[in-house]
Amino acid sequence: MKVEECRHTVKCDTSGCKNFAKYYISTRGFLKNEFAFCEECLKSLYSELAKLFVPRAIESHFKPDRITRRRKNEKAE
């Protein structure tokens, strides 16, 4: 999938939206060749997707148990 700016004047594919599309999402022929979105609809799509897919934190190479022991040892000294 790819998100690119529209080069042609096209209406937004979101139902009920009457704005002209600024961006399109290319699916490379899986469903429809391209889905066109105006800036407002693309932002709302992004915010809805952000609710479903939350990025995970990077796993640390250090185990939390070792870190707490090290901090206790530093305080004791």
Secondary structure as the mmCIF struct_conf table of DSSP 4:
data_model
#
loop_
_struct_conf.conf_type_id
_struct_conf.id
_struct_conf.beg_label_comp_id
_struct_conf.beg_label_asym_id
_struct_conf.beg_label_seq_id
_struct_conf.end_label_comp_id
_struct_conf.end_label_asym_id
_struct_conf.end_label_seq_id
STRN STRN1 LYS A 2 GLU A 5
BEND BEND1 ARG A 7 HIS A 8
STRN STRN2 LYS A 11 LYS A 11
BEND BEND2 THR A 14 THR A 14
TURN_TY1_P TURN_TY1_P1 SER A 15 GLY A 16
BEND BEND3 ASN A 19 ASN A 19
STRN STRN3 PHE A 20 PHE A 20
HELX_LH_PP_P HELX_LH_PP_P1 ALA A 21 ALA A 21
BEND BEND4 LYS A 22 LYS A 22
STRN STRN4 TYR A 23 SER A 26
TURN_TY1_P TURN_TY1_P2 ARG A 28 GLY A 29
BEND BEND5 PHE A 30 ASN A 33
STRN STRN5 GLU A 34 PHE A 37
HELX_RH_AL_P HELX_RH_AL_P1 GLU A 39 LEU A 52
HELX_LH_PP_P HELX_LH_PP_P2 VAL A 54 SER A 60
BEND BEND6 HIS A 61 PHE A 62
HELX_RH_AL_P HELX_RH_AL_P2 PRO A 64 ALA A 76
#
